[in-house]
Amino acid sequence: MKNEKAVIAAAGVIIGLIASMLVFFGNPVNMGFCIACFLRDTSGALGLHTAAAVQYIRPEIIGLVLGACAISLATKEFRPRGGSAPVTRFILGVFVMIGCLMFLGCPFRMILRLAGGDGNAIFGFVGFALGILAGVAFLKKGYTLKRSYKMPSLEGQLYPFMQIVFLVLLVAAPAFIHFSEAGAGPGALHASIVISLAAGLIVGALAQRTRLCMVGGIRDAVLFREWKLLLGFLAILISALAVNLILSAATGTSYFNPGFAGQPVAHTDGLWNGLGMFLTGFGCVLLGGCPLRQLILAGEGNTDSAVTVLGLMVGAAFAHNFGLASSAEGPTANGKIAVLIGIAVVAVIAVCNTRKKADA
């Protein structure tokens, strides 16, 4: 793309605007977009966990995948590939989700929490950056999950088709689908299906064209001194902050609340906010991208990323079925143990898949 940095920055501005407006139209505060939270809600709606407060098939996820799929088909970038350590990627996905739900958000929501004034996200960002640095250290030593292979077209189409099935279930709302009741919690707060789906389609298309990835941005800055992807997330932060301030002035409702205590769907334990995002950053480097990037790649036909996303959904189910997810009151004892186990498991995966470059 010509003038790539300007395009990435412009996409970031649009995405930040959309994320803040989703809150205005009904999404939870500081959660216009959160890949971890929305996959968790979808898992609950499908009955994978029974936490009544977080059950809803999120149209934003459907839109992200279908938007990326449509653009990749139009630009002939839909390339079904897979077979690169799928079980390892599934396990990494599980633990990345556990890290996210310790912090109560993915890297995307971390930026939106900062734009909403949530100081707790600073601890998350520090842990996230340190986790990425840990992963980069292994990349420099030769970490790899080996190459992927060309797959039949149908194989790459299955995950996008699954999103169409989810959309039908969302609209039809059959009895076996579980939705949070009004007032029950974050799962009951959402913009209309049309608005949410449209937002997902636009962001999915923009993310596919610009390759936006928070993990990739920090990784590339460290390895190659290339800052263009981080520029996109800086643009998201500035845009979302500006919209939050404008909405606060225009509506009399505060969309920007600077501080640490009393933040929506957040806790103030800085250590575990940091450790949760350390696990997320570490695991995402080994996967090759953040949860947002994994969804976009799945939309492009990458079956390894589709397996990773399924791991994220199963991780969300584990987190809520076994009391691993944090709440506004703070992290649970089970959650702390799970994060420490996750860091150890991810480190073992990194060591076992690191080979001298000459032997790789």
C-alpha positions in Angstrom: 0.0 0.0 0.0 1.2 3.5 -0.8 1.8 5.7 2.2 1.3 2.7 4.4 1.8 4.5 7.7 -0.9 7.1 6.9 -3.3 4.3 6.0 -2.7 2.5 9.2 -3.1 5.6 11.3 -6.4 6.5 9.4 -7.7 2.9 10.1 -6.8 3.3 13.7 -8.8 6.5 14.0 -11.8 4.9 12.4 -11.5 1.8 14.6 -11.2 4.0 17.8 -14.3 5.9 16.7 -16.3 2.8 16.1 -15.2 1.2 19.4 -16.3 4.2 21.4 -19.6 4.6 19.5 -20.4 0.9 20.3 -20.4 1.9 24.0 -22.7 4.8 23.2 -25.1 2.4 21.4 -25.2 -0.1 24.3 -21.9 -2.1 24.7 -20.4 -2.3 28.2 -18.3 0.8 29.2 -14.6 0.6 28.0 -15.7 -2.6 26.0 -16.6 -1.3 22.6 -14.4 -4.1 21.3 -12.8 -6.9 23.4 -12.0 -10.1 21.6 -11.5 -12.1 24.8 -14.7 -10.8 26.4 -16.7 -11.3 23.3 -15.4 -14.9 22.7 -16.2 -15.6 26.3 -19.7 -14.3 25.9 -20.2 -16.4 22.8 -18.9 -19.5 24.6 -21.5 -18.9 27.3 -24.3 -18.5 24.8 -23.4 -21.8 23.3 -23.5 -23.4 26.7 -19.8 -24.0 27.2 -20.0 -22.3 30.5 -22.9 -21.3 32.8 -21.9 -17.9 34.0 -25.3 -16.2 33.5 -23.7 -12.7 33.5 -21.6 -13.3 30.3 -23.7 -15.1 27.7 -24.4 -13.6 24.3 -23.4 -14.3 20.7 -21.4 -11.2 19.9 -22.1 -10.0 16.3 -18.8 -8.1 16.4 -16.9 -11.3 16.3 -19.0 -12.6 13.4 -18.4 -9.3 11.6 -14.6 -9.4 12.2 -14.3 -12.8 10.6 -16.7 -12.3 7.7 -15.3 -8.8 7.0 -11.7 -10.2 6.8 -13.0 -13.1 4.7 -14.8 -10.9 2.2 -11.8 -8.6 1.7 -9.3 -11.4 1.4 -11.5 -13.1 -1.2 -11.8 -9.8 -3.1 -8.1 -9.2 -3.1 -7.2 -12.9 -3.7 -5.5 -13.1 -0.3 -7.8 -16.0 0.9 -5.2 -18.7 1.2 -6.2 -21.8 3.3 -3.2 -23.0 5.2 -2.6 -25.0 8.3 -0.9 -27.9 10.0 1.6 -25.9 12.0 1.5 -27.5 15.5 -2.3 -27.3 15.9 -2.5 -28.9 19.3 0.2 -26.6 20.7 -1.6 -23.6 19.3 -4.8 -24.8 20.9 -3.1 -25.0 24.3 -1.5 -21.6 23.9 -5.0 -20.2 23.0 -6.4 -21.7 26.2 -3.7 -20.0 28.4 -3.8 -16.7 26.5 -7.5 -16.5 27.3 -6.8 -17.3 31.0 -4.3 -14.4 31.0 -6.9 -12.1 29.4 -9.6 -13.0 31.9 -7.2 -12.4 34.8 -6.8 -8.9 33.5 -10.4 -8.7 32.3 -9.7 -7.8 28.7 -7.6 -8.5 25.6 -4.9 -6.2 24.3 -7.6 -4.3 22.3 -9.6 -3.7 25.4 -6.5 -2.7 27.3 -6.2 0.3 24.9 -9.9 1.1 25.2 -9.6 1.0 29.0 -6.7 3.5 28.8 -8.9 5.7 26.6 -11.6 5.5 29.2 -9.3 6.6 32.0 -8.8 3.2 33.6 -5.3 3.5 35.3 -5.3 -0.3 36.0 -4.7 -0.9 32.3 -1.2 0.7 32.8 -0.2 -2.3 34.9 -1.6 -4.6 32.2 0.3 -2.8 29.5 3.6 -3.1 31.4 3.0 -6.9 31.9 2.0 -7.3 28.3 5.1 -5.6 27.0 7.3 -7.7 29.3 5.6 -10.8 28.1 6.2 -9.9 24.5 9.9 -9.2 25.3 10.1 -12.7 26.8 8.7 -14.2 23.6 10.9 -12.1 21.4 14.0 -13.5 23.3 12.9 -17.0 22.2 12.3 -15.8 18.6 15.9 -14.5 18.5 17.1 -17.9 19.6 15.2 -19.7 16.9 11.7 -20.4 18.3 9.4 -21.8 15.6 6.3 -24.0 15.3 7.4 -25.0 11.9 5.8 -24.2 8.6 2.1 -24.4 7.6 0.9 -26.2 4.5 -1.6 -25.4 1.8 -5.1 -26.8 2.7 -8.1 -27.5 0.5 -10.4 -24.5 0.0 -13.2 -26.0 2.0 -10.9 -26.4 5.0 -10.3 -22.6 5.1 -14.0 -21.8 4.5 -15.3 -23.8 7.5 -14.5 -21.3 10.2 -16.1 -18.3 8.3 -19.1 -20.6 7.6 -19.3 -21.3 11.3 -19.8 -17.6 11.9 -22.8 -17.5 9.6 -24.3 -20.4 11.6 -23.7 -18.3 14.8 -25.4 -15.3 13.1 -28.5 -17.5 12.3 -28.5 -18.7 16.0 -28.2 -15.1 17.2 -31.2 -13.9 15.1 -33.3 -17.0 15.6 -32.4 -17.3 19.4 -33.6 -21.0 19.8 -34.2 -22.3 23.3 -30.9 -24.0 23.6 -29.0 -20.7 23.2 -28.3 -18.9 26.4 -28.5 -15.1 26.6 -27.8 -13.0 29.7 -31.0 -11.4 31.0 -31.4 -7.7 31.3 -29.4 -6.3 34.2 -27.5 -9.6 34.7 -24.1 -8.3 33.7 -21.9 -7.4 30.7 -23.5 -10.1 28.6 -26.8 -8.2 28.7 -25.3 -5.0 27.5 -24.9 -4.7 23.7 -25.7 -2.6 20.8 -28.3 -3.7 18.3 -27.4 -6.7 16.1 -27.3 -4.5 12.9 -24.9 -1.9 14.5 -22.7 -4.5 16.1 -22.4 -6.6 12.9 -21.7 -3.6 10.8 -19.0 -2.4 13.2 -17.4 -5.9 13.1 -17.5 -6.0 9.3 -15.8 -2.6 9.0 -13.1 -3.3 11.6 -12.5 -6.7 10.2 -11.9 -5.3 6.7 -9.6 -2.5 8.0 -7.7 -5.0 10.2 -7.2 -7.3 7.3 -5.9 -4.6 5.0 -3.6 -3.1 7.6 -2.5 -6.3 9.4 -3.1 -4.5 12.7 -1.8 -6.5 15.7 -0.7 -5.1 19.1 1.7 -8.0 19.7 3.1 -7.7 16.2 3.6 -4.0 16.7 5.7 -4.3 19.8 7.5 -7.3 18.4 8.4 -5.5 15.2 9.5 -2.4 17.1 11.9 -4.5 19.2 13.2 -6.8 16.4 13.2 -4.4 13.4 12.7 -0.9 14.7 9.5 -0.8 12.7 6.8 1.2 14.4 4.0 1.3 11.8 1.7 -1.2 13.5 2.0 0.5 16.9 1.1 3.7 15.2 -2.3 2.1 14.4 -3.0 1.4 18.1 -1.8 4.8 19.1 -4.3 6.2 16.7 -7.0 4.0 18.2 -6.1 5.3 21.7 -6.2 8.9 20.7 -9.4 8.5 18.6 -11.3 6.6 21.4 -10.1 9.1 24.0 -11.3 12.0 21.9 -14.7 10.5 21.2 -15.1 9.6 24.9 -14.5 13.2 25.8 -16.8 14.5 23.2 -19.6 12.1 24.2 -19.1 13.1 27.9 -19.5 16.8 27.0 -22.5 16.2 24.6 -24.5 13.8 26.7 -23.7 14.6 30.3 -22.8 11.0 30.9 -19.2 10.4 31.7 -17.4 8.1 29.2 -14.0 9.1 30.6 -13.3 8.4 34.3 -9.7 8.8 35.2 -8.5 6.8 38.1 -8.1 3.3 39.5 -11.0 2.5 41.8 -14.5 1.9 40.6 -13.6 1.2 36.9 -16.2 -0.8 34.9 -15.5 -4.6 34.6 -12.0 -4.1 36.1 -10.1 -4.7 39.4 -7.3 -2.8 41.1 -4.8 -5.6 41.8 -1.9 -4.3 39.8 0.4 -7.4 40.3 -2.2 -9.8 38.8 -3.3 -7.3 36.1 0.4 -7.3 35.0 0.9 -11.1 35.3 -2.3 -11.9 33.4 -1.2 -9.7 30.5 2.4 -11.0 30.8 0.9 -14.5 30.1 -1.1 -13.0 27.2 1.8 -11.2 25.6 4.2 -14.2 26.0 1.7 -16.7 24.5 0.6 -14.4 21.7 4.2 -13.9 20.5 4.6 -17.7 20.3 1.3 -17.8 18.3 2.4 -15.1 16.0 -0.4 -12.6 16.8 -2.9 -11.2 19.3 -6.5 -12.5 19.5 -7.7 -9.9 17.0 -5.0 -11.0 14.5 -6.0 -14.6 15.1 -9.6 -13.9 14.1 -8.6 -12.0 11.0 -6.2 -14.8 9.9 -9.0 -17.3 10.5 -11.2 -15.2 8.2 -8.4 -15.4 5.6 -8.6 -19.3 5.7 -5.8 -19.9 8.2 -6.8 -23.1 10.0 -4.1 -22.8 12.6 -5.6 -19.5 13.7 -9.1 -21.0 13.7 -7.8 -23.7 16.0 -6.2 -21.0 18.2 -9.6 -19.2 18.4 -11.3 -22.4 19.4 -8.6 -22.7 22.1 -9.5 -19.2 23.3 -13.2 -20.2 23.6 -12.4 -23.3 25.5 -10.1 -21.3 27.7 -13.0 -19.0 28.5 -15.2 -22.0 29.4 -12.5 -23.3 31.7 -12.0 -19.9 33.3 -15.7 -19.6 34.2 -16.4 -23.2 35.0 -13.5 -23.5 37.4 -13.5 -20.0 38.9 -10.4 -18.8 37.2 -11.7 -15.5 35.8 -11.3 -12.3 37.8 -14.2 -10.0 38.8 -14.5 -6.4 40.0 -13.6 -7.7 43.4 -10.3 -9.0 42.1 -8.6 -12.2 41.1 -9.5 -15.6 42.5 -7.1 -18.0 44.2 -7.8 -20.5 41.4 -7.1 -17.8 38.8 -3.8 -16.9 40.3 -2.7 -20.6 40.3 -3.9 -21.0 36.7 -1.9 -17.9 35.5 1.3 -19.2 37.1 0.8 -22.6 35.6 0.1 -20.9 32.3 3.4 -19.0 32.4 5.2 -22.2 33.2 3.5 -24.1 30.3 4.1 -21.3 27.8 7.8 -21.2 28.8 8.1 -25.0 28.4 6.5 -24.7 24.9 8.9 -21.9 24.1 12.0 -23.9 25.2 10.9 -27.1 23.5 10.3 -25.4 20.2 13.5 -23.3 20.2 16.3 -24.6 18.1 19.5 -23.2 16.9 18.9 -21.5 13.6 21.3 -23.8 11.9 19.2 -26.8 13.0 15.8 -25.3 12.4 
